[in-house]
């Protein structure tokens, strides 16, 4: 067969595969609160909000946050007008807090400079805060029916298997993206993007994929070779480093506790925390840590540690406590009855629980 003939045959096969997937999607599509019903145009605000929340987060964890945001801020203009602290507080517990800051920045840009309208092209979408290649592709495809490739972990797994791409990730990402673009149909690119997501989430799962009921079972090269479970391959993971810190629980007679706001840039940016030392590779002795304490005094260490895992490292925090007896401090006091409404990351909530339960 000539190269031209091979290309025509591959294109024909791609159209058939796309049709098979869309037929499966029409029968089995997931009912998600941000997903438009069949025949209804997707709301770009809903698509954008959900896609930002879904970055590195499971669908079931996102649903209550998405619904909560929509209830408080039903439009991008309403979200843009919201105080930053309110947005961070509403996001608390969802993790990866830089997303919340960029979400708010993006809402303001769309509302203030784009008249509340999201751009339709991948290139213009990527110019907005917090929107990378995957998110731009997802919004362009789902909200505006553009032939864009939205390649997340689910799609990488599906495409690596159906095309038997054995090069390890992330090196194979380019090949996966090219194969995805080749399959996108001209008439329903938004549905195709969501169908790929659903296929990866429900059928072509990381372990024990349900190949027997997959709409692409006959075309899947990895299944035919008996290696579907082995793909996609990943480069060996580096061991996460371990770090140590010490936090200072300063409590007034009325029960209020001192908090401070982390810098906007960096890990947990803009979130509240109990004052802490720097996080380093070596454990802290109480005596050496006192230069970072909010006030001088006879600080007492609590037993045990608070352990928390971030994407790139794990952290052990020891907690020192002291009753406040006066003096100038930097930070803000909050009473325990207000803790639930504060913009507190999971790590800080662990510190609070430990400090309130481990004290004698």
LINSULDA-V515645 format. One record per residue. N is the residue number from 1. RES is the residue in one letter. PHI is phi in radians with two decimals (999 if undefined). PSI is psi in degrees with one decimal (none if undefined). Layout:
N;RES;PHI;PSI  N;RES;PHI;PSI
This chain:
1;X;999;137.3  2;X;-1.25;164.7  3;X;-1.04;-38.4  4;X;-1.11;-42.5  5;X;-1.13;-39.5  6;X;-1.09;-41.3  7;X;-1.13;-41.1  8;X;-1.16;-39.5  9;X;-1.14;-40.8  10;X;-1.16;-39.7  11;X;-1.12;-41.3  12;X;-1.11;-42.3  13;X;-1.09;-40.9  14;X;-1.06;-40.7  15;X;-1.12;-40.3  16;X;-1.15;-41.6  17;X;-1.11;-42.8  18;X;-1.08;-42.4  19;X;-1.11;-41.6  20;X;-1.09;-42.6  21;X;-1.16;-42.8  22;X;-1.17;-35.9  23;X;-1.12;-41.9  24;X;-1.10;-43.2  25;X;-1.09;-39.7  26;X;-1.08;-26.9  27;X;-1.60;-30.1  28;X;-2.17;11.2  29;X;-0.97;141.5  30;X;-1.28;143.8  31;X;-1.62;101.7  32;X;-2.06;143.8  33;X;-1.09;-23.4  34;X;-1.64;-4.2  35;X;-1.62;126.7  36;X;-1.19;146.4  37;X;-1.19;158.3  38;X;-0.95;132.4  39;X;1.49;-5.3  40;X;-1.83;135.9  41;X;-1.24;133.2  42;X;-1.19;144.0  43;X;-1.44;118.2  44;X;-0.99;-34.3  45;X;-1.11;-43.8  46;X;-1.13;-42.9  47;X;-1.11;-49.4  48;X;-1.04;-49.0  49;X;-1.04;-45.6  50;X;-1.17;-40.7  51;X;-1.17;-36.6  52;X;-1.13;-43.6  53;X;-1.16;-32.9  54;X;-1.38;-8.3  55;X;-1.09;114.4  56;X;1.07;25.8  57;X;-2.43;140.7  58;X;-1.27;150.6  59;X;-0.97;-47.9  60;X;-1.11;-30.3  61;X;-1.27;-31.0  62;X;-1.35;-34.9  63;X;-0.88;-52.7  64;X;-1.13;-33.7  65;X;-1.17;-43.5  66;X;-1.03;-47.9  67;X;-1.13;-37.5  68;X;-1.14;-42.4  69;X;-1.09;-45.1  70;X;-1.11;-36.5  71;X;-1.13;-40.6  72;X;-1.44;-37.2  73;X;-2.34;82.9  74;X;-1.25;-12.9  75;X;-2.31;164.3  76;X;-1.16;-30.5  77;X;-1.16;-39.6  78;X;-1.14;-40.8  79;X;-1.14;-38.6  80;X;-1.10;-34.2  81;X;-1.41;-13.8  82;X;-1.19;142.9  83;X;-1.07;143.8  84;X;-1.00;-42.6  85;X;-1.09;-34.1  86;X;-1.17;-39.7  87;X;-1.15;-43.9  88;X;-1.11;-39.2  89;X;-1.14;-39.3  90;X;-1.20;-26.8  91;X;-1.46;-20.8  92;X;-0.89;130.3  93;X;1.74;-17.0  94;X;-1.46;-19.8  95;X;1.45;171.9  96;X;0.85;64.9  97;X;-1.22;-16.6  98;X;-1.04;-28.7  99;X;-1.07;-38.7  100;X;-1.17;-40.7  101;X;-1.14;-43.8  102;X;-1.22;-33.6  103;X;-1.00;-47.3  104;X;-1.17;-41.5  105;X;-1.07;-41.4  106;X;-1.15;-43.3  107;X;-1.02;-42.7  108;X;-1.12;-40.3  109;X;-1.15;-44.3  110;X;-1.11;-43.4  111;X;-1.23;-40.6  112;X;-1.54;-32.9  113;X;-1.98;-14.0  114;X;-2.10;17.2  115;X;0.98;32.0  116;X;1.36;10.2  117;X;-1.95;128.5  118;X;-1.33;142.9  119;X;-1.09;157.6  120;X;-1.74;-17.3  121;X;-1.77;153.3  122;X;-1.02;-42.5  123;X;-1.06;-46.8  124;X;-1.24;-35.1  125;X;-1.13;-37.9  126;X;-1.21;-14.3  127;X;-1.36;-9.0  128;X;-1.56;150.7  129;X;-1.05;135.6  130;X;1.41;2.8  131;X;-1.92;112.8  132;X;-1.78;-164.8  133;X;-1.08;-47.1  134;X;-1.12;-49.5  135;X;-1.11;-39.8  136;X;-1.08;-43.2  137;X;-1.11;-41.1  138;X;-1.14;-45.1  139;X;-1.16;-45.9  140;X;-1.04;-42.4  141;X;-1.27;-52.1  142;X;-1.32;-43.2  143;X;-1.47;-29.1  144;X;-2.20;6.5  145;X;0.97;37.5  146;X;-1.50;147.7  147;X;-1.33;72.2  148;X;-2.00;148.1  149;X;-1.64;117.1  150;X;-1.82;92.2  151;X;-1.83;101.0  152;X;-1.86;-168.6  153;X;-1.06;-38.9  154;X;-1.10;-45.4  155;X;-1.19;-39.0  156;X;-1.00;-42.5  157;X;-1.15;-46.2  158;X;-1.07;-48.6  159;X;-1.23;-36.3  160;X;-1.09;-35.3  161;X;-1.36;-47.8  162;X;-1.15;-31.6  163;X;-1.76;1.7  164;X;0.91;57.1  165;X;-1.56;109.0  166;X;-1.73;-6.1  167;X;-1.17;139.5  168;X;-1.24;152.9  169;X;-1.35;150.0  170;X;-1.51;2.2  171;X;-1.08;-26.4  172;X;-1.52;2.1  173;X;-1.02;-40.5  174;X;-1.09;-45.5  175;X;-1.09;-40.2  176;X;-1.09;-44.6  177;X;-1.09;-42.2  178;X;-1.12;-42.6  179;X;-1.13;-35.6  180;X;-1.16;-46.1  181;X;-1.03;-37.8  182;X;-1.11;-26.5  183;X;-1.62;-15.3  184;X;-1.12;123.1  185;X;-1.36;153.0  186;X;-1.27;-27.0  187;X;-1.59;-27.0  188;X;-2.44;57.5  189;X;-1.13;-33.3  190;X;-1.18;-45.0  191;X;-1.14;-36.1  192;X;-1.11;-42.6  193;X;-1.05;-43.7  194;X;-1.26;-32.4  195;X;-1.13;-41.8  196;X;-1.07;-42.4  197;X;-1.06;-45.8  198;X;-1.15;-39.1  199;X;-1.07;-44.4  200;X;-1.19;-33.5  201;X;-1.39;-27.7  202;X;-2.05;-26.3  203;X;-2.04;-57.2  204;X;-1.56;62.7  205;X;-1.38;162.6  206;X;-0.98;-41.5  207;X;-2.11;139.3  208;X;0.90;59.7  209;X;-1.06;144.8  210;X;-1.48;67.7  211;X;-1.05;-30.8  212;X;-1.12;-24.5  213;X;-2.01;14.3  214;X;-1.38;134.2  215;X;-1.16;-15.4  216;X;-1.89;18.7  217;X;-1.06;-36.1  218;X;-1.35;-23.0  219;X;-1.70;-9.4  220;X;-1.33;112.4  221;X;-1.21;-33.9  222;X;-1.18;-40.3  223;X;-1.11;-43.7  224;X;-1.11;-29.2  225;X;-1.56;-4.0  226;X;1.29;24.9  227;X;-2.17;20.2  228;X;-1.01;-39.8  229;X;-1.12;-21.9  230;X;-1.58;-7.2  231;X;-2.02;149.6  232;X;-1.35;152.9  233;X;-1.47;150.2  234;X;-2.15;146.4  235;X;-1.15;149.5  236;X;-0.96;134.7  237;X;-1.40;139.9  238;X;-1.38;144.4  239;X;-1.17;134.6  240;X;-1.24;133.6  241;X;-1.19;160.1  242;X;-2.02;134.4  243;X;-2.19;166.7  244;X;-2.34;147.0  245;X;-2.62;171.9  246;X;-2.39;129.7  247;X;-1.93;154.6  248;X;-2.04;109.1  249;X;-1.61;100.4  250;X;-1.82;120.5  251;X;-2.18;131.6  252;X;-1.42;169.6  253;X;-1.08;-31.4  254;X;-1.45;5.4  255;X;1.62;-8.1  256;X;-1.18;145.6  257;X;-2.07;145.3  258;X;-1.45;129.7  259;X;-2.17;163.9  260;X;-2.46;162.7  261;X;-1.72;129.4  262;X;-1.23;153.2  263;X;-0.97;149.4  264;X;-1.03;-39.5  265;X;-1.56;141.9  266;X;1.84;-177.5  267;X;-1.07;133.2  268;X;0.99;32.4  269;X;-1.00;133.7  270;X;1.36;-0.2  271;X;-1.63;157.0  272;X;-1.39;147.2  273;X;-2.56;159.5  274;X;-1.30;134.7  275;X;-0.86;138.4  276;X;-2.45;157.5  277;X;-1.26;175.8  278;X;-1.13;159.0  279;X;-1.75;124.9  280;X;-2.39;177.5  281;X;-1.34;-22.8  282;X;-1.85;147.2  283;X;-1.15;157.2  284;X;-1.73;137.0  285;X;-1.54;145.7  286;X;-1.00;-43.4  287;X;-1.05;-44.4  288;X;-1.28;-21.6  289;X;-1.40;-16.0  290;X;-1.16;-16.4  291;X;-1.16;-18.4  292;X;-1.72;-2.1  293;X;-1.18;145.7  294;X;-1.15;-28.4  295;X;-2.53;152.9  296;X;-1.27;156.6  297;X;2.79;-177.6  298;X;-1.57;74.6  299;X;-1.17;140.7  300;X;-2.10;130.4  301;X;-1.38;136.1  302;X;-1.44;154.7  303;X;-1.22;157.0  304;X;1.20;-178.3  305;X;-2.35;162.7  306;X;-1.73;121.9  307;X;-1.90;133.7  308;X;-2.49;145.3  309;X;-1.98;127.7  310;X;-1.79;175.5  311;X;-1.05;-41.8  312;X;-1.87;-6.1  313;X;-2.83;162.2  314;X;-1.87;158.9  315;X;-2.44;133.3  316;X;-1.92;127.8  317;X;-2.05;124.8  318;X;-1.62;151.4  319;X;-2.07;125.6  320;X;-1.90;139.6  321;X;-2.13;152.4  322;X;-2.77;139.1  323;X;-1.43;130.4  324;X;-1.30;128.0  325;X;-2.08;12.7  326;X;2.05;166.3  327;X;1.97;159.7  328;X;-1.33;134.7  329;X;-2.34;152.4  330;X;-1.80;124.9  331;X;2.50;-163.5  332;X;-2.41;141.8  333;X;-1.63;137.4  334;X;-2.34;138.3  335;X;-1.48;151.8  336;X;-0.96;-32.5  337;X;-1.21;-12.4  338;X;-1.73;-5.9  339;X;-0.99;-39.3  340;X;-1.10;-26.3  341;X;-1.67;-1.1  342;X;-1.49;158.9  343;X;-1.40;77.2  344;X;-1.94;123.1  345;X;-1.20;164.6  346;X;-0.99;-39.9  347;X;-0.99;-45.8  348;X;-1.17;-36.8  349;X;-1.15;-33.2  350;X;-1.13;-41.6  351;X;-1.08;-44.3  352;X;-1.04;-48.1  353;X;-1.05;-43.2  354;X;-1.14;-44.8  355;X;-1.12;-33.4  356;X;-1.49;-18.9  357;X;-1.85;-24.3  358;X;-1.59;-7.7  359;X;-1.29;143.7  360;X;-1.19;none
